[in-house]
């Protein structure tokens, strides 16, 4: 759909598993958020999600949160019969009156899950709270005392609390302690840096392997030797290359054969994916985020006609979460990797075409579409790039899972 941005933001449960995605919409005719008609925005979001893009392609088997305007709540505009897949959010700027209360009661009777967005509790809102299933609380809108008071007030009702704009591990832990059930924000992409904490041995081994594989001076023989030293990595890499994902005419029987046929950069990229996917003490969505960023950066490289550098763009996207993986500041992580200055500048300061591609990918991912730089990628193409990256990520993960299960 030309001129339409559609994105998603993960919502987590208490175990940091993805519970749902909030679906985001913007009209991209201009390079900033522009919703002149909220009803039209919601209508277009629903149509795009369910028809043009396919709801399953965007949220998989998770729930999808969508914002509702007054006309949807009052029944003046139709909603899809996807009660088991959608959570309907009543926006905070909708004034509660008898018609809204009746509308919410009707939607609840129709078996929709009801959420109240950016909720500030007042006693006159109690009838609404009694109907709702989930209440979203914006951490940035309340101070510490107000937050505690809200948790106490709402504990009297059979609702689940969702903390919005959780940006650090410390905020996540605080809300966890307060009894919140769900969490939305980018805390999972931030390192949990604790002074004196020892980095786990498995992550040190990971960083050591990535460091050696990333060495631009490493030749075919050295890369082959590095991969073959890890029997599990060698086995998984060959199985992946021989899977339907690559649809090779003849079976690739050795790492050297793979490098000669696919090229050293492609084998490096696949190795990065397999190595980082082996991390089991971080939220899985962190790996999903890295994959999507990596492929978006790779596709942007092609838009910029920098095909020969596509693998480097891919690496920048993938490595953009390494601080969270290692629980170290990014500058410290990068000193342990033999990467070029252009990659370092991209990861630390979003400099150069590599950094601009990464920044565009992150801005789109977070729904910060007013920060997209149209000189890097055409506004009408960035949404298609994002959706293509989602599909690619899903296919990669499906293939990886099937190989593990076999």
C-alpha atoms as a printed R data frame, in Angstrom:
    type eleno elety resid chain resno       x       y      z
1   ATOM     1    CA   UNK     A     1   0.000   0.000  0.000
2   ATOM     2    CA   UNK     A     2   1.698   3.169 -1.171
3   ATOM     3    CA   UNK     A     3   1.872   5.938  1.398
4   ATOM     4    CA   UNK     A     4   0.995   3.778  4.408
5   ATOM     5    CA   UNK     A     5   3.201   2.913  7.354
6   ATOM     6    CA   UNK     A     6   2.218  -0.045  9.469
7   ATOM     7    CA   UNK     A     7   4.371  -1.371 12.265
8   ATOM     8    CA   UNK     A     8   4.266  -3.263 15.518
9   ATOM     9    CA   UNK     A     9   5.665  -3.001 19.018
10  ATOM    10    CA   UNK     A    10   6.058  -6.076 21.241
11  ATOM    11    CA   UNK     A    11   4.206  -6.512 24.518
12  ATOM    12    CA   UNK     A    12   5.738  -8.978 26.994
13  ATOM    13    CA   UNK     A    13   4.506 -11.150 29.810
14  ATOM    14    CA   UNK     A    14   6.286 -11.529 33.147
15  ATOM    15    CA   UNK     A    15   8.700 -14.100 31.671
16  ATOM    16    CA   UNK     A    16   9.698 -11.697 28.865
17  ATOM    17    CA   UNK     A    17   7.906 -13.801 26.261
18  ATOM    18    CA   UNK     A    18   5.962 -11.882 23.629
19  ATOM    19    CA   UNK     A    19   2.293 -11.826 24.593
20  ATOM    20    CA   UNK     A    20   1.074  -9.496 21.828
21  ATOM    21    CA   UNK     A    21   2.036  -6.722 19.417
22  ATOM    22    CA   UNK     A    22   0.533  -3.262 19.325
23  ATOM    23    CA   UNK     A    23  -0.191  -2.374 15.706
24  ATOM    24    CA   UNK     A    24   0.788   1.128 14.616
25  ATOM    25    CA   UNK     A    25  -0.435   3.186 11.700
26  ATOM    26    CA   UNK     A    26   0.716   6.381 10.007
27  ATOM    27    CA   UNK     A    27  -0.030   8.128  6.745
28  ATOM    28    CA   UNK     A    28   3.395   8.620  5.114
29  ATOM    29    CA   UNK     A    29   2.553  11.144  2.415
30  ATOM    30    CA   UNK     A    30   4.648  13.525  4.493
31  ATOM    31    CA   UNK     A    31   7.735  12.603  6.436
32  ATOM    32    CA   UNK     A    32   6.077  12.988  9.826
33  ATOM    33    CA   UNK     A    33   3.201  11.508 11.793
34  ATOM    34    CA   UNK     A    34   0.011  12.845 10.238
35  ATOM    35    CA   UNK     A    35  -3.399  11.586 11.286
36  ATOM    36    CA   UNK     A    36  -6.022  14.081 10.164
37  ATOM    37    CA   UNK     A    37  -8.868  11.605 10.518
38  ATOM    38    CA   UNK     A    38  -8.443   9.118 13.413
39  ATOM    39    CA   UNK     A    39 -11.386   7.020 12.184
40  ATOM    40    CA   UNK     A    40  -9.769   6.719  8.768
41  ATOM    41    CA   UNK     A    41  -6.456   5.823 10.416
42  ATOM    42    CA   UNK     A    42  -7.987   2.956 12.375
43  ATOM    43    CA   UNK     A    43 -10.004   1.794  9.360
44  ATOM    44    CA   UNK     A    44  -6.940   1.768  7.136
45  ATOM    45    CA   UNK     A    45  -4.893  -0.013  9.796
46  ATOM    46    CA   UNK     A    46  -7.473  -2.783 10.056
47  ATOM    47    CA   UNK     A    47  -7.870  -3.111  6.293
48  ATOM    48    CA   UNK     A    48  -4.103  -3.157  5.736
49  ATOM    49    CA   UNK     A    49  -3.416  -5.605  8.562
50  ATOM    50    CA   UNK     A    50  -6.150  -8.039  7.590
51  ATOM    51    CA   UNK     A    51  -6.077  -7.818  3.805
52  ATOM    52    CA   UNK     A    52  -3.102  -6.103  2.231
53  ATOM    53    CA   UNK     A    53  -0.465  -7.436  4.620
54  ATOM    54    CA   UNK     A    54  -2.195 -10.332  6.359
55  ATOM    55    CA   UNK     A    55  -2.606 -10.267 10.125
56  ATOM    56    CA   UNK     A    56  -0.609 -13.491 10.584
57  ATOM    57    CA   UNK     A    57   2.323 -12.023  8.642
58  ATOM    58    CA   UNK     A    58   2.477  -9.133 11.096
59  ATOM    59    CA   UNK     A    59   1.700 -10.696 14.476
60  ATOM    60    CA   UNK     A    60   2.106 -14.447 13.850
61  ATOM    61    CA   UNK     A    61   0.203 -16.381 16.494
62  ATOM    62    CA   UNK     A    62   0.174 -13.471 18.976
63  ATOM    63    CA   UNK     A    63  -2.564 -10.979 19.793
64  ATOM    64    CA   UNK     A    64  -2.811  -7.610 18.068
65  ATOM    65    CA   UNK     A    65  -3.624  -4.416 19.983
66  ATOM    66    CA   UNK     A    66  -5.394  -1.717 17.917
67  ATOM    67    CA   UNK     A    67  -6.566   1.760 18.926
68  ATOM    68    CA   UNK     A    68 -10.277   2.542 18.749
69  ATOM    69    CA   UNK     A    69 -11.936   5.891 18.133
70  ATOM    70    CA   UNK     A    70 -15.347   6.957 19.398
71  ATOM    71    CA   UNK     A    71 -17.107   5.954 16.168
72  ATOM    72    CA   UNK     A    72 -15.815   2.387 16.412
73  ATOM    73    CA   UNK     A    73 -16.829   2.134 20.061
74  ATOM    74    CA   UNK     A    74 -20.290   3.464 19.286
75  ATOM    75    CA   UNK     A    75 -20.735   0.946 16.491
76  ATOM    76    CA   UNK     A    76 -20.829   3.523 13.688
77  ATOM    77    CA   UNK     A    77 -17.898   1.807 11.962
78  ATOM    78    CA   UNK     A    78 -17.450  -1.965 11.593
79  ATOM    79    CA   UNK     A    79 -14.810  -4.048 13.330
80  ATOM    80    CA   UNK     A    80 -13.467  -7.361 11.999
81  ATOM    81    CA   UNK     A    81 -14.760 -10.586 13.504
82  ATOM    82    CA   UNK     A    82 -11.325 -11.430 14.901
83  ATOM    83    CA   UNK     A    83 -12.249 -11.477 18.582
84  ATOM    84    CA   UNK     A    84  -9.703 -14.175 19.376
85  ATOM    85    CA   UNK     A    85  -6.858 -12.210 17.764
86  ATOM    86    CA   UNK     A    86  -7.473  -8.559 18.618
87  ATOM    87    CA   UNK     A    87  -7.328  -6.433 21.753
88  ATOM    88    CA   UNK     A    88  -9.294  -3.210 21.404
89  ATOM    89    CA   UNK     A    89  -7.715  -0.139 23.034
90  ATOM    90    CA   UNK     A    90  -9.874   2.775 24.128
91  ATOM    91    CA   UNK     A    91  -7.739   5.891 23.765
92  ATOM    92    CA   UNK     A    92  -7.218   8.166 26.748
93  ATOM    93    CA   UNK     A    93  -8.684  11.253 25.037
94  ATOM    94    CA   UNK     A    94 -12.146   9.682 24.608
95  ATOM    95    CA   UNK     A    95 -14.461  11.208 27.198
96  ATOM    96    CA   UNK     A    96 -16.534   8.701 29.085
97  ATOM    97    CA   UNK     A    97 -20.272   9.159 28.656
98  ATOM    98    CA   UNK     A    98 -23.299   6.886 28.504
99  ATOM    99    CA   UNK     A    99 -22.864   6.066 24.789
100 ATOM   100    CA   UNK     A   100 -19.199   5.130 25.249
101 ATOM   101    CA   UNK     A   101 -19.993   2.971 28.262
102 ATOM   102    CA   UNK     A   102 -22.724   1.172 26.292
103 ATOM   103    CA   UNK     A   103 -20.336   0.744 23.366
104 ATOM   104    CA   UNK     A   104 -17.612  -0.805 25.523
105 ATOM   105    CA   UNK     A   105 -20.194  -3.088 27.147
106 ATOM   106    CA   UNK     A   106 -21.350  -4.199 23.687
107 ATOM   107    CA   UNK     A   107 -17.793  -4.940 22.537
108 ATOM   108    CA   UNK     A   108 -17.115  -6.897 25.727
109 ATOM   109    CA   UNK     A   109 -20.341  -8.862 25.183
110 ATOM   110    CA   UNK     A   110 -19.097  -9.609 21.652
111 ATOM   111    CA   UNK     A   111 -16.062 -11.304 23.282
112 ATOM   112    CA   UNK     A   112 -13.458  -8.686 22.404
113 ATOM   113    CA   UNK     A   113 -10.640  -8.129 24.899
114 ATOM   114    CA   UNK     A   114 -10.787  -4.513 26.112
115 ATOM   115    CA   UNK     A   115  -7.761  -2.386 27.062
116 ATOM   116    CA   UNK     A   116  -7.697   1.187 28.378
117 ATOM   117    CA   UNK     A   117  -4.763   3.141 26.949
118 ATOM   118    CA   UNK     A   118  -2.589   5.644 28.891
119 ATOM   119    CA   UNK     A   119  -4.975   5.316 31.789
120 ATOM   120    CA   UNK     A   120  -5.142   7.832 34.635
121 ATOM   121    CA   UNK     A   121  -7.476   6.599 37.363
122 ATOM   122    CA   UNK     A   122 -10.358   8.742 38.615
123 ATOM   123    CA   UNK     A   123 -13.322   7.452 40.641
124 ATOM   124    CA   UNK     A   124 -15.834   8.390 37.911
125 ATOM   125    CA   UNK     A   125 -14.036   5.958 35.585
126 ATOM   126    CA   UNK     A   126 -14.770   2.993 37.848
127 ATOM   127    CA   UNK     A   127 -17.604   1.655 35.601
128 ATOM   128    CA   UNK     A   128 -15.136   1.499 32.716
129 ATOM   129    CA   UNK     A   129 -12.486  -0.211 34.820
130 ATOM   130    CA   UNK     A   130 -15.010  -2.853 35.836
131 ATOM   131    CA   UNK     A   131 -15.455  -3.811 32.164
132 ATOM   132    CA   UNK     A   132 -11.830  -3.648 31.038
133 ATOM   133    CA   UNK     A   133  -9.502  -6.637 30.841
134 ATOM   134    CA   UNK     A   134  -6.190  -4.755 30.598
135 ATOM   135    CA   UNK     A   135  -5.186  -1.281 31.753
136 ATOM   136    CA   UNK     A   136  -2.129   0.372 30.202
137 ATOM   137    CA   UNK     A   137  -0.180   2.773 32.411
138 ATOM   138    CA   UNK     A   138   2.383   5.145 30.913
139 ATOM   139    CA   UNK     A   139   5.406   5.186 33.231
140 ATOM   140    CA   UNK     A   140   6.433   8.620 31.962
141 ATOM   141    CA   UNK     A   141   3.060  10.137 32.938
142 ATOM   142    CA   UNK     A   142   3.299   9.276 36.644
143 ATOM   143    CA   UNK     A   143   5.874   9.830 39.350
144 ATOM   144    CA   UNK     A   144   6.813   7.063 41.774
145 ATOM   145    CA   UNK     A   145   4.144   7.895 44.352
146 ATOM   146    CA   UNK     A   146   1.406   8.211 41.708
147 ATOM   147    CA   UNK     A   147   2.405   4.901 40.150
148 ATOM   148    CA   UNK     A   148   2.162   3.107 43.497
149 ATOM   149    CA   UNK     A   149  -1.207   4.740 44.152
150 ATOM   150    CA   UNK     A   150  -2.531   3.619 40.754
151 ATOM   151    CA   UNK     A   151  -1.422   0.051 41.363
152 ATOM   152    CA   UNK     A   152  -3.138   0.119 44.761
153 ATOM   153    CA   UNK     A   153  -6.368   1.653 43.385
154 ATOM   154    CA   UNK     A   154  -6.590  -0.755 40.456
155 ATOM   155    CA   UNK     A   155  -5.782  -3.836 42.549
156 ATOM   156    CA   UNK     A   156  -9.409  -3.732 43.697
157 ATOM   157    CA   UNK     A   157 -10.578  -4.608 40.179
158 ATOM   158    CA   UNK     A   158 -10.182  -7.834 38.130
159 ATOM   159    CA   UNK     A   159  -7.892  -6.207 35.556
160 ATOM   160    CA   UNK     A   160  -4.348  -6.888 34.429
161 ATOM   161    CA   UNK     A   161  -1.874  -4.023 34.366
162 ATOM   162    CA   UNK     A   162   0.367  -3.249 31.406
163 ATOM   163    CA   UNK     A   163   3.336  -0.915 31.880
164 ATOM   164    CA   UNK     A   164   4.051   1.278 28.847
165 ATOM   165    CA   UNK     A   165   7.348   2.941 27.903
166 ATOM   166    CA   UNK     A   166   9.490   0.584 29.931
167 ATOM   167    CA   UNK     A   167  12.922   1.629 28.711
168 ATOM   168    CA   UNK     A   168  15.369   0.025 31.154
169 ATOM   169    CA   UNK     A   169  15.830  -3.291 32.913
170 ATOM   170    CA   UNK     A   170  15.500  -1.441 36.214
171 ATOM   171    CA   UNK     A   171  12.060  -0.095 35.230
172 ATOM   172    CA   UNK     A   172  11.005  -3.560 34.128
173 ATOM   173    CA   UNK     A   173  12.078  -5.033 37.483
174 ATOM   174    CA   UNK     A   174  10.256  -2.289 39.397
175 ATOM   175    CA   UNK     A   175   7.008  -2.917 37.505
176 ATOM   176    CA   UNK     A   176   7.492  -6.653 37.937
177 ATOM   177    CA   UNK     A   177   7.743  -6.121 41.684
178 ATOM   178    CA   UNK     A   178   4.605  -3.955 41.632
179 ATOM   179    CA   UNK     A   179   2.653  -6.813 40.094
180 ATOM   180    CA   UNK     A   180   2.290  -5.685 36.473
181 ATOM   181    CA   UNK     A   181   1.407  -8.567 34.136
182 ATOM   182    CA   UNK     A   182   2.525  -7.056 30.832
183 ATOM   183    CA   UNK     A   183   5.293  -4.726 29.673
184 ATOM   184    CA   UNK     A   184   5.748  -2.588 26.563
185 ATOM   185    CA   UNK     A   185   8.929  -0.722 25.687
186 ATOM   186    CA   UNK     A   186  12.514  -1.270 24.613
187 ATOM   187    CA   UNK     A   187  14.052  -2.415 27.888
188 ATOM   188    CA   UNK     A   188  14.951  -5.745 26.243
189 ATOM   189    CA   UNK     A   189  17.210  -3.888 23.781
190 ATOM   190    CA   UNK     A   190  19.201  -2.212 26.557
191 ATOM   191    CA   UNK     A   191  22.164  -3.742 28.410
192 ATOM   192    CA   UNK     A   192  21.688  -4.582 32.064
193 ATOM   193    CA   UNK     A   193  25.050  -3.196 33.175
194 ATOM   194    CA   UNK     A   194  25.932  -4.080 36.767
195 ATOM   195    CA   UNK     A   195  29.317  -3.054 38.098
196 ATOM   196    CA   UNK     A   196  31.468  -6.033 38.976
197 ATOM   197    CA   UNK     A   197  29.182  -8.527 37.267
198 ATOM   198    CA   UNK     A   198  31.045 -11.278 35.457
199 ATOM   199    CA   UNK     A   199  30.064 -11.930 31.866
200 ATOM   200    CA   UNK     A   200  28.743 -15.504 31.465
201 ATOM   201    CA   UNK     A   201  31.213 -17.919 29.862
202 ATOM   202    CA   UNK     A   202  28.850 -18.776 27.008
203 ATOM   203    CA   UNK     A   203  28.637 -15.134 25.952
204 ATOM   204    CA   UNK     A   204  32.394 -14.678 26.214
205 ATOM   205    CA   UNK     A   205  32.811 -17.676 23.922
206 ATOM   206    CA   UNK     A   206  30.223 -16.192 21.559
207 ATOM   207    CA   UNK     A   207  32.023 -12.850 21.439
208 ATOM   208    CA   UNK     A   208  35.354 -14.586 20.880
209 ATOM   209    CA   UNK     A   209  33.951 -16.556 17.936
210 ATOM   210    CA   UNK     A   210  32.265 -13.488 16.416
211 ATOM   211    CA   UNK     A   211  35.494 -11.568 16.820
212 ATOM   212    CA   UNK     A   212  37.500 -14.120 14.878
213 ATOM   213    CA   UNK     A   213  34.888 -14.605 12.159
214 ATOM   214    CA   UNK     A   214  34.475 -10.825 11.742
215 ATOM   215    CA   UNK     A   215  38.191 -10.260 11.159
216 ATOM   216    CA   UNK     A   216  38.389  -8.687  7.668
217 ATOM   217    CA   UNK     A   217  41.864 -10.188  7.274
218 ATOM   218    CA   UNK     A   218  40.590 -13.765  7.699
219 ATOM   219    CA   UNK     A   219  40.775 -15.754  4.488
220 ATOM   220    CA   UNK     A   220  38.672 -18.693  3.302
221 ATOM   221    CA   UNK     A   221  40.880 -21.264  5.012
222 ATOM   222    CA   UNK     A   222  40.798 -19.473  8.358
223 ATOM   223    CA   UNK     A   223  37.019 -19.013  8.287
224 ATOM   224    CA   UNK     A   224  36.604 -22.686  7.395
225 ATOM   225    CA   UNK     A   225  38.845 -23.735 10.283
226 ATOM   226    CA   UNK     A   226  37.036 -21.488 12.782
227 ATOM   227    CA   UNK     A   227  33.624 -22.884 11.883
228 ATOM   228    CA   UNK     A   228  34.797 -26.494 11.757
229 ATOM   229    CA   UNK     A   229  36.247 -26.195 15.275
230 ATOM   230    CA   UNK     A   230  32.663 -25.996 16.534
231 ATOM   231    CA   UNK     A   231  31.007 -29.257 15.493
232 ATOM   232    CA   UNK     A   232  27.490 -28.074 16.364
233 ATOM   233    CA   UNK     A   233  27.934 -24.831 14.442
234 ATOM   234    CA   UNK     A   234  29.295 -26.673 11.406
235 ATOM   235    CA   UNK     A   235  26.403 -29.127 11.423
236 ATOM   236    CA   UNK     A   236  23.741 -26.426 11.793
237 ATOM   237    CA   UNK     A   237  25.296 -24.202  9.150
238 ATOM   238    CA   UNK     A   238  25.438 -26.980  6.548
239 ATOM   239    CA   UNK     A   239  21.893 -28.081  7.341
240 ATOM   240    CA   UNK     A   240  20.623 -24.528  6.967
241 ATOM   241    CA   UNK     A   241  22.413 -23.956  3.664
242 ATOM   242    CA   UNK     A   242  21.046 -27.251  2.342
243 ATOM   243    CA   UNK     A   243  17.503 -26.436  3.486
244 ATOM   244    CA   UNK     A   244  14.688 -25.183  1.294
245 ATOM   245    CA   UNK     A   245  15.594 -21.641  2.343
246 ATOM   246    CA   UNK     A   246  18.442 -21.699 -0.198
247 ATOM   247    CA   UNK     A   247  17.067 -24.379 -2.558
248 ATOM   248    CA   UNK     A   248  20.511 -25.433 -3.793
249 ATOM   249    CA   UNK     A   249  20.634 -27.667 -6.879
250 ATOM   250    CA   UNK     A   250  23.272 -29.918 -5.310
251 ATOM   251    CA   UNK     A   251  23.987 -30.697 -1.693
252 ATOM   252    CA   UNK     A   252  26.802 -28.693 -0.118
253 ATOM   253    CA   UNK     A   253  28.972 -31.163  1.731
254 ATOM   254    CA   UNK     A   254  31.625 -28.996  3.401
255 ATOM   255    CA   UNK     A   255  32.206 -25.552  4.847
256 ATOM   256    CA   UNK     A   256  34.795 -24.832  2.156
257 ATOM   257    CA   UNK     A   257  32.306 -25.828 -0.534
258 ATOM   258    CA   UNK     A   258  29.751 -23.461  1.031
259 ATOM   259    CA   UNK     A   259  32.210 -20.569  1.098
260 ATOM   260    CA   UNK     A   260  33.301 -21.121 -2.489
261 ATOM   261    CA   UNK     A   261  29.712 -21.387 -3.733
262 ATOM   262    CA   UNK     A   262  27.974 -18.699 -1.635
263 ATOM   263    CA   UNK     A   263  30.865 -16.397 -0.891
264 ATOM   264    CA   UNK     A   264  32.651 -15.681  2.351
265 ATOM   265    CA   UNK     A   265  30.357 -12.778  3.323
266 ATOM   266    CA   UNK     A   266  27.178 -14.865  2.958
267 ATOM   267    CA   UNK     A   267  28.653 -17.655  5.068
268 ATOM   268    CA   UNK     A   268  29.740 -15.067  7.638
269 ATOM   269    CA   UNK     A   269  26.186 -13.698  7.792
270 ATOM   270    CA   UNK     A   270  24.640 -17.153  8.231
271 ATOM   271    CA   UNK     A   271  27.193 -17.949 10.928
272 ATOM   272    CA   UNK     A   272  26.356 -14.723 12.773
273 ATOM   273    CA   UNK     A   273  22.679 -15.673 12.725
274 ATOM   274    CA   UNK     A   274  23.235 -19.184 14.011
275 ATOM   275    CA   UNK     A   275  25.679 -18.106 16.723
276 ATOM   276    CA   UNK     A   276  23.474 -15.301 18.080
277 ATOM   277    CA   UNK     A   277  20.359 -17.496 17.882
278 ATOM   278    CA   UNK     A   278  22.041 -19.934 20.266
279 ATOM   279    CA   UNK     A   279  21.744 -17.461 23.161
280 ATOM   280    CA   UNK     A   280  19.161 -18.816 25.566
281 ATOM   281    CA   UNK     A   281  19.379 -16.404 28.499
282 ATOM   282    CA   UNK     A   282  17.952 -13.375 26.713
283 ATOM   283    CA   UNK     A   283  14.406 -12.609 25.493
284 ATOM   284    CA   UNK     A   284  13.885 -14.290 22.131
285 ATOM   285    CA   UNK     A   285  12.427 -11.042 20.767
286 ATOM   286    CA   UNK     A   286  15.902  -9.524 21.044
287 ATOM   287    CA   UNK     A   287  17.069 -11.961 18.382
288 ATOM   288    CA   UNK     A   288  13.946 -11.254 16.295
289 ATOM   289    CA   UNK     A   289  14.686  -7.535 16.511
290 ATOM   290    CA   UNK     A   290  18.274  -8.118 15.410
291 ATOM   291    CA   UNK     A   291  17.132 -10.196 12.433
292 ATOM   292    CA   UNK     A   292  14.607  -7.614 11.269
293 ATOM   293    CA   UNK     A   293  17.087  -4.757 11.592
294 ATOM   294    CA   UNK     A   294  19.742  -6.764  9.769
295 ATOM   295    CA   UNK     A   295  17.546  -7.546  6.783
296 ATOM   296    CA   UNK     A   296  16.136  -4.017  6.664
297 ATOM   297    CA   UNK     A   297  19.678  -2.629  6.536
298 ATOM   298    CA   UNK     A   298  20.553  -5.134  3.823
299 ATOM   299    CA   UNK     A   299  17.535  -4.114  1.735
300 ATOM   300    CA   UNK     A   300  18.322  -0.426  2.239
301 ATOM   301    CA   UNK     A   301  21.853  -1.113  0.955
302 ATOM   302    CA   UNK     A   302  20.310  -2.413 -2.259
303 ATOM   303    CA   UNK     A   303  18.101   0.675 -2.495
304 ATOM   304    CA   UNK     A   304  21.284   2.746 -2.204
305 ATOM   305    CA   UNK     A   305  22.868   0.586 -4.937
306 ATOM   306    CA   UNK     A   306  25.553  -0.582 -2.509
307 ATOM   307    CA   UNK     A   307  25.049  -4.277 -3.227
308 ATOM   308    CA   UNK     A   308  28.696  -5.115 -2.636
309 ATOM   309    CA   UNK     A   309  28.364  -3.762  0.913
310 ATOM   310    CA   UNK     A   310  25.038  -5.484  1.634
311 ATOM   311    CA   UNK     A   311  26.675  -8.004  3.984
312 ATOM   312    CA   UNK     A   312  28.236  -5.172  5.998
313 ATOM   313    CA   UNK     A   313  24.861  -3.425  6.252
314 ATOM   314    CA   UNK     A   314  23.403  -6.743  7.426
315 ATOM   315    CA   UNK     A   315  26.118  -7.093 10.068
316 ATOM   316    CA   UNK     A   316  25.486  -3.573 11.393
317 ATOM   317    CA   UNK     A   317  21.800  -4.345 11.882
318 ATOM   318    CA   UNK     A   318  22.556  -7.665 13.559
319 ATOM   319    CA   UNK     A   319  25.259  -6.257 15.826
320 ATOM   320    CA   UNK     A   320  23.068  -3.316 16.900
321 ATOM   321    CA   UNK     A   321  21.824  -5.418 19.852
322 ATOM   322    CA   UNK     A   322  25.223  -6.705 20.953
323 ATOM   323    CA   UNK     A   323  25.289  -4.380 23.957
324 ATOM   324    CA   UNK     A   324  22.081  -5.992 25.219
325 ATOM   325    CA   UNK     A   325  23.415  -9.468 24.407
326 ATOM   326    CA   UNK     A   326  26.660  -8.896 26.284
327 ATOM   327    CA   UNK     A   327  25.252  -6.595 29.009
328 ATOM   328    CA   UNK     A   328  28.042  -4.156 28.269
329 ATOM   329    CA   UNK     A   329  28.029  -0.635 26.811
330 ATOM   330    CA   UNK     A   330  28.302  -0.783 23.024
331 ATOM   331    CA   UNK     A   331  31.669   0.995 22.944
332 ATOM   332    CA   UNK     A   332  33.149  -1.684 25.213
333 ATOM   333    CA   UNK     A   333  31.717  -4.503 23.105
334 ATOM   334    CA   UNK     A   334  33.119  -3.011 19.897
335 ATOM   335    CA   UNK     A   335  36.645  -2.784 21.285
336 ATOM   336    CA   UNK     A   336  36.558  -6.595 21.427
337 ATOM   337    CA   UNK     A   337  35.609  -6.989 17.772
338 ATOM   338    CA   UNK     A   338  37.977  -6.410 14.815
339 ATOM   339    CA   UNK     A   339  35.501  -4.302 12.852
340 ATOM   340    CA   UNK     A   340  36.136  -1.307 10.613
341 ATOM   341    CA   UNK     A   341  35.819   2.285 11.746
342 ATOM   342    CA   UNK     A   342  32.798   2.791  9.494
343 ATOM   343    CA   UNK     A   343  30.957  -0.032 11.293
344 ATOM   344    CA   UNK     A   344  31.961   1.391 14.682
345 ATOM   345    CA   UNK     A   345  30.775   4.870 13.688
346 ATOM   346    CA   UNK     A   346  27.478   3.409 12.486
347 ATOM   347    CA   UNK     A   347  26.809   1.461 15.689
348 ATOM   348    CA   UNK     A   348  27.864   4.230 18.085
349 ATOM   349    CA   UNK     A   349  26.757   7.405 16.312
350 ATOM   350    CA   UNK     A   350  24.623   6.391 13.286
351 ATOM   351    CA   UNK     A   351  27.240   7.933 11.007
352 ATOM   352    CA   UNK     A   352  27.717   7.240  7.308
353 ATOM   353    CA   UNK     A   353  25.344   5.343  5.063
354 ATOM   354    CA   UNK     A   354  25.637   2.299  7.361
355 ATOM   355    CA   UNK     A   355  24.545   4.326 10.365
356 ATOM   356    CA   UNK     A   356  21.781   6.097  8.483
357 ATOM   357    CA   UNK     A   357  20.386   2.756  7.329
358 ATOM   358    CA   UNK     A   358  20.477   1.464 10.907
359 ATOM   359    CA   UNK     A   359  18.812   4.606 12.240
360 ATOM   360    CA   UNK     A   360  16.077   4.356  9.596
361 ATOM   361    CA   UNK     A   361  15.461   0.718 10.567
362 ATOM   362    CA   UNK     A   362  15.253   1.506 14.286
363 ATOM   363    CA   UNK     A   363  13.062   4.582 13.740
364 ATOM   364    CA   UNK     A   364  10.590   2.545 11.710
365 ATOM   365    CA   UNK     A   365  10.676  -0.325 14.199
366 ATOM   366    CA   UNK     A   366   9.748   2.027 17.051
367 ATOM   367    CA   UNK     A   367   7.080   3.939 15.151
368 ATOM   368    CA   UNK     A   368   9.206   7.116 15.257
369 ATOM   369    CA   UNK     A   369   8.382   7.802 11.653
370 ATOM   370    CA   UNK     A   370   8.876  11.550 11.911
371 ATOM   371    CA   UNK     A   371  12.607  10.823 12.332
372 ATOM   372    CA   UNK     A   372  12.970   8.876  9.075
373 ATOM   373    CA   UNK     A   373  15.457  10.401  6.643
374 ATOM   374    CA   UNK     A   374  13.872  10.379  3.178
375 ATOM   375    CA   UNK     A   375  17.291  10.901  1.596
376 ATOM   376    CA   UNK     A   376  18.303   7.388  2.709
377 ATOM   377    CA   UNK     A   377  15.256   5.479  1.585
378 ATOM   378    CA   UNK     A   378  12.108   6.625 -0.179
379 ATOM   379    CA   UNK     A   379   9.215   7.082  2.258
380 ATOM   380    CA   UNK     A   380   6.937   4.874  0.177
381 ATOM   381    CA   UNK     A   381   9.458   2.022  0.245
382 ATOM   382    CA   UNK     A   382  10.379   1.824  3.919
383 ATOM   383    CA   UNK     A   383   7.103   0.151  4.923
384 ATOM   384    CA   UNK     A   384   7.521  -2.462  2.180
385 ATOM   385    CA   UNK     A   385  11.103  -3.037  3.358
386 ATOM   386    CA   UNK     A   386   9.915  -3.544  6.942
387 ATOM   387    CA   UNK     A   387   7.201  -6.003  5.926
388 ATOM   388    CA   UNK     A   388   9.633  -7.866  3.674
389 ATOM   389    CA   UNK     A   389  12.026  -8.106  6.628
390 ATOM   390    CA   UNK     A   390   9.222  -9.483  8.830
391 ATOM   391    CA   UNK     A   391   8.474 -12.183  6.252
392 ATOM   392    CA   UNK     A   392  12.156 -13.038  5.811
393 ATOM   393    CA   UNK     A   393  12.623 -13.243  9.580
394 ATOM   394    CA   UNK     A   394   9.617 -15.543  9.966
395 ATOM   395    CA   UNK     A   395  10.893 -17.838  7.182
396 ATOM   396    CA   UNK     A   396  14.374 -17.951  8.700
397 ATOM   397    CA   UNK     A   397  13.044 -18.794 12.155
398 ATOM   398    CA   UNK     A   398  10.674 -21.428 10.741
399 ATOM   399    CA   UNK     A   399  13.559 -23.051  8.877
400 ATOM   400    CA   UNK     A   400  15.788 -22.928 11.938
401 ATOM   401    CA   UNK     A   401  13.070 -24.475 14.085
402 ATOM   402    CA   UNK     A   402  12.409 -27.251 11.583
403 ATOM   403    CA   UNK     A   403  16.113 -28.102 11.495
404 ATOM   404    CA   UNK     A   404  16.251 -28.260 15.274
405 ATOM   405    CA   UNK     A   405  13.198 -30.507 15.396
406 ATOM   406    CA   UNK     A   406  14.446 -32.878 12.709
